[in-house]
């Protein structure tokens, strides 16, 4: 373990950052740096009316976090290890979630100046949990200014964190799924997490690299994070909220299965049409292509509907589909497939 490491804990609201920070600080005999978010006078108003109070809230947080971390981190690390329940860079994440236009541009200029003066962490521990888990934990601790947090805002925040850490390179990142993990009441779970953090501190890097999609899939243009799919998820989420559509994991799953059935019915038409055309053209491949042309508009629409419900399910579950797909394809590329 490097001398006097600086560990920053990150994750969405209610994921358990402060709890883990306290446990780790004791485990490594380090100092504890906790965010003083209760002092933000705009926070309660922000959760009630985000567009109106976003800029004041974000700017207060930025300056408050800077005052707290500037010099304190460097001075502490001269003599002790340090564990914090937040990363200064996360302020940028929240700003991009809540601000736009001139307000965001002004914020970015200030953040760029201040951020250069904050020491980087030795290790970032990124905690994740499902939206249901986060909502339950927020309700359980019952902070007055958090009572108006909307589920949709948490989903947006979870997606923002996934995108943020997919590109984060300032320090190694250890990701821990906290669903079903009780480090307060279960000693074994607590010991396992402490062990993982200590192991991560021993390694040079804990952030798994993105797979080389061009090499593994031999595509002329490799898939990359931050291109299209996250934009689709954000649009779908905003569209559902704007139109007042039902946002329910199980309802969306039922609708997805219905859309898959519609796709099956369209393909059934292709099957029968292909057989009818085969006698005319004498080539099954050409017969299939011609049959597909007769239903291409219907198939396109049904596939789009299925994708929409897949995006809705991913949003409700707090899953970044792009990240999940790339990780899955990386695993598939490493598998040995049986010969046909």
N, C-alpha and C positions, 0 to 999 in steps of 0.2 A: 504494500500500500504506500502511495506517495506521501511524503511528510505533509501534514496539515492540509488534507484535501478539503475542497469546497463542494458540497453536494446540494443541488437544488431539486426540489420536488415539484412536479408540475402535473396538470390535469384539469379537467373541467370542474365546475362548481359542484361541491358535494362529494368529490371522489375520495377524499381522505388525506389530503396533502399535509395538513397541520398535524394530524394524528401520527402519520408516519414520520414526519420531521422530528417530533418530540421523541419518538422511539429510537430513531437512528442517532440523534444527538447523544442520547444516553448510552447507546450501544458502542459508539466510537469515542465516547468521552470528549465530545466536541461542544462548541457553543451553538446556541440556537438563535436564528434570526427569523422572526415571524412577521408577516405582512400585517400592517395596522389598517385594515380596510374599513373598520368601523368608523374611523374618523372622517371618511368622505361624506360631506354634508349633502351631496347630490344623489347618493346611491339609492335611497328609497324612492325618490322622485324618478330616477332613471328607470327602475323596474316597472314603475307605473306608466311612464310616458317616455319610451326610449328615444324617439326622434328629437324630442324637445330638449332633453337633458344629456344627450350622449356626449357632446363636446365638452361641457363643463365637467362631467364625471370623468371622462378620459384624461383630460388635461390635469385634473387634480391628482388622479392616480399616478400619472407619469412623473409629476414633480415630487409627489410624496415618496414614490418608490426610489427615485433618484436620491433624494435627501437621505433616505434610510440606508441605501446600499453604498453610496459614494463614501469612500474612505473607511467605512465600518468593515467592509469585507476585507480589504487589504490589511488593515490594522489588526483585525482578529486573526487572520491567517499567519501573521508573524509568530504567533504563540500557540494557537489552537486550531484544531479542525473546526469546520463550520458547516451547519446544516440549515438550509432555508426552505420555507414552504412556498417559495415562488421564485421564478426566474425573471430578471428585469426585462428580457427580450419578449416575454409574454404580453407586455403592455402593447407592443406592436400588433400582436394577434388580435387583441380585443378592439384596438382602434380600427383595424381593417374590417372587423365584423360590424362595428357600430357607426363609423363615420364614412363620409363620402365628400367628393368635390373639394371646395376650398378648405373646409375644415380638416379633411384628411391630409391635404397638401401641407397645411400649416403644422399639423401635428407631426408629420414625417420629418420636417425640417428640424423641429425641436428635438425629436427623438434621436435623430442622427447625431446631433451635437452631444447630447447627454450620454447616449449609449456607448460612445467610444471611451468613456471614463469609468465604465463599470467592469471589474475583473470577470473573466470567464469562469464558469464552473469547471471543476474537475470531472464531475459526472452529473448528468441529469437523469432523474428517475421519473419516467412518464407513467402516471397511473391512469388506467382506463376502467370504465364501467358502462353498463347498459344505461339507457335513458331511464328505465324503470328504477334501477338501483339508485341513480342520482336523485330522482324525484323523491324516492323514499327516504334517503338520507337527509335531504334538505328539509323535508317535512318533519323528520324526527328531531333535528336540532332546533327547528322552529325559530330562526332568526327573523325578527320583525321585518327587516328590509328585504328579505328573500321570499316573503310569502306571495308576492305577485310575479315571481319568475314563471314564465310560460314554458310549457314543454317544448314548443317549437324553437324557442331561444336556446334551450339546452342542446337540441339536435344540431342547430347551426353551429353552436360552440364546439360540439364534439367533432363535427366535420372540419371545422377550422383548425382544431388541434391536430387532427390527422394530417392535414395538408402541411401544417407548420413543421411537424416533426419528420415528415417525409423528406423535407428539404434541409433540415437543420444539421449543420456541420460544425458549429462552434465548440461542441463538446460531445463526448460519447453519451449515448442515450440507452438507458435500460428501461424497457417497457414491461409493466406488470399489470395484468388483468385482475381487478379487485372484486369482480362479481363472485359472491360466495366466500370471500376472503375476510376473516375476522381476526385482525392482528391485535385487537384489544383484549378479547376474551379467550383466544386460542393460542397458547404458548407455542405450539408446533408451527402454526402459520406465521406467527411473529418471528420465530427463529429462522424459518425458511426464507423469509423476505430479507432479514438482516444478512443471512449468508449470501444471498444473491447479490446484494449491494456490495458486500465486501469482496466477492469474487470479481465483480465488475470493476471495482477500483484497482484490482491487480492487473487487469488487461489494458492493452493500449487503446482499444476501441470496442465499444459494445453495440454500435449501430450497424446492423446488417446492411451491406451495400445493395443497391438495386441490381437485379439481374440484367445481364446484357441481352436484351430482348432481340437485338439484331442477330447476335450469334446463336441464340438458342432456338429462335423461331425462323431464322433466315428470311426475315421480312425486309424489303427494300427501305422501309421507313420504320424504325423501332418505336414501340409504344413508350411513352414517357409520362411521368406524373405531371399534373398541372396543365394538361391540354384541354380535353373536352369533357370527359365523364364527370368530374367534379362540378363543372358548370351545369351539366344536365341535372345533377342532384339538387343544386341550389335553385335552379329554375323550377323544378318540380315541387320543391318544398314551398317556395314563394307562391307558385300558382295555386297549390292546394289551399294555402291559407287565404289567399285573396278571394278565391271562389267559395270558400267555406265548405270544401269537400270533407268527407269523413276521413279522419286520419286514425286508422286502427290497424294494427299489425295483422290480426287474424282476418278481418274483413278484406284487407288488401290481398292476403294470400288466397282467399276464396275467389276473388276477382281475377287474380293471376291464373288460377287453374281454369277458370272459364275462358280466359283469352287463349290459353294453350289448347283448349278444346276447339276453339274457333280456328286456330292455326291447323289443327289436325283435320278439320272439315275441309279447309281450303286445299290442303295437300291430298286429301282423298279425291277431290275433284281433279287434281293434276294426275293422279294415278289412273283414274278411269279415262280421262282425256288422252293420256299417253298411249294407253292400249288401243284406243280408237284410231289414233294417228299412226301407230306403228305399221299398220297394214298399208297405209298410203306412202310413207316415206322410207320404210324398210330399214330404219336405223333407230335403235332405242334412244340413244343420246339425243338425236335431233328431235325425235318425237317428244321427249321430256322437255326439251327447251321450248318447243312450240306450245306445249301444254302449259308451261309456266307463264308464257307470255299472255295467255288468256286470263290468268288470275293474278298477275303481278300486282295490280293495284290493290286487290283485296288482301293479298298476302302482306304487302307493305304496311297496310293499315293495321292488320292484326298483330304483326310483329312490333309495331310502334306502341300499340296498346299494352302488349305484354311487357315491353321495356319500361313503360310508364309505371306499371304496378311493381316491377322489380325495383325501380328507383324509389318508389314510395316505401316499400318494405325496408330497403337499405336505410333510408332516412329515418324511419321510425325506430330502427334498431341501432342507429348511430354507427353505421358501417360505411367506410369509404370504399366504394366498389372498385375504383381504380387501383387503390392499394391492395385490396383483397385479390383482385384478378392477377395483378403482377406477381404477388407472392405465390399464388396457386400455380401459375404457369412456370414459375421458377422451380417449384417442387416437381411439377410434371416433367420438366426438362431434365431433371436429375434422376428420374425413375427409369428403370429398365422395363421396357414393354415387351410382352411375349410376342413371338413371331406368329403371324397369321397362319 
